[in-house]
Amino acid sequence: MLEIDLGAVAANWRLLDAMHQGETAAVLKADAYGLGAAQVAPVLAGAGCRLFFAAHLAEAVSLRAVLPEARIAVLNGLVPHAAADFVAHDIIPVLGSLQDVVLWHAEARGLGRVLAAFLHLETGMNRLGLTAAELTALREDTSLLEGVAVELVMTHLLAADVPEDAANTRQLALFDEVARQFPGARRSLANSSGIFLGAEFQADIVRPGAALYGINPTPARKNPMHGVVRLSAPILQIHEIPAGESVGYSGIWRPKRPSRIATLGVGYADGYHRILTNRATAYFDDTPVPLVGRVSMDLTTFDVTDVPANPGDMLELLGPRHGPDALAAEAQTNGYEILTSLGRRYQRRYIGA
């Protein structure tokens, strides 16, 4: 059972919105970080959010069905032949290259109207964004932006979760410099962690994503966000085995004492990653129980020797005691991957809406 607390998502958005004077958007890419954009988006709109970001056009089009009045932007920009679909669904492209600008300018000229756009400026991430050379080209040929209403300029922080990283101040200074080329546009550079870097990073619009879903935006400190997910699974069987008996594929775990081994119907096909083998922790009530043996496609095994667990009882794999960041540490990844990997075989229950 995967329980998703929509009330906690809304509370997280309100918490972040109260931290600054500008607008708070919401990032709903990857199906709202795996939690269900169709369910999350209306709750955020009800909390007061008016601007939403997706990664791809297909995500934005799906959002339009549940957010008929909202402003929706696509972070990954334009691809050839897609401009008409942006217009048809009232989606704003985040233009991140000179080619993007040329395509959007051509669409505006062909329609004989002005089209809104956001511009992504490259300041150090070196993934997407208009480079210094491309910005020079725009200065030298102002006709390229005729018919394009640049409403927002933005960039993306590469180390916002490490406040002491000098890259943050370098990016802020460069962004302030290059954003002057667009004096009428609002500015945005703070993701979830960037919001906590202070007012100078918050600018006009902040773009939280992971923090909305309970991931800690301040890894060196206590998580300020409300937990959103709880993942539990019933025990299918319990095997009582003697000391030295092997458990799971390849027999890589053997107990040093007689043990009770509980099998759950969750595996790497459900996003419970194979690297969690002999690493992860679940909870029986308030007591931690270790994962033992290999994680397989559909099954995992836990040592419940020290708890009064029985078949049918639930073990909590994600929840208040052991959230996405804790499981991510065991999986040697981040909470983002934990949430976006959650499989479709879980029964999903939405609460708090």
VENFEN-V711162 format. One line per field, one symbol per residue. ss: DSSP state (H for helix, E for strand, - for the rest). phi: phi as a letter, one per 30 degrees, with the letter a starting at -180 (. if undefined). A space follows every 10 residues. Layout:
ss->???
phi->???
This chain:
ss->-EEEEHHHHH HHHHHHH--- --EE-EE-HH HHH---HHHH HHHHHHH--- EEEE--HHHH HHHHHH---- EEEE------ --HHHHHH-- EEEEE--HHH HHHHHHHHHH H---EEEEEE E--------E -HHHHHHHHH -HHHH--EEE EEEE------ -----HHHHH HHHHHHHHHH HH---EEE-E -HHHH---HH HH--EE---H HHH------- --------EE EEEEEEEEEE E----EE-HH H-EE----EE EEEE---HHH ---HHH---- EEEE--EEEE E--------E EEE------- ---EEEEEE- -E-HHHHHHH H---HHHHHH -------EEE E--
phi->.ccbcddddd ddddddddda ccccdbccdh hhhicjdddd eddddddkdb bbccdbeedd dddedcbdcd cbbcddicbe iceddeddch ccdcdcadde ddddeddddd dibccdaccc cdbkdhcckd dedddddddd bdddcdiccd cbcbbbdcbd dbeddddddd dddddedddd dbddcdbabc deddeddjdd ddhdbcbdbe ddcjdddbed bdddcddccb cbbdddbbcc bdeiddbiei hdbbdcbebc ccccdbaddc icddddehbd bcbchccdbd dbiddcdbbb bbdcecbddb ejdccccble dadedddddd chbbdededd cedddddcbc bid
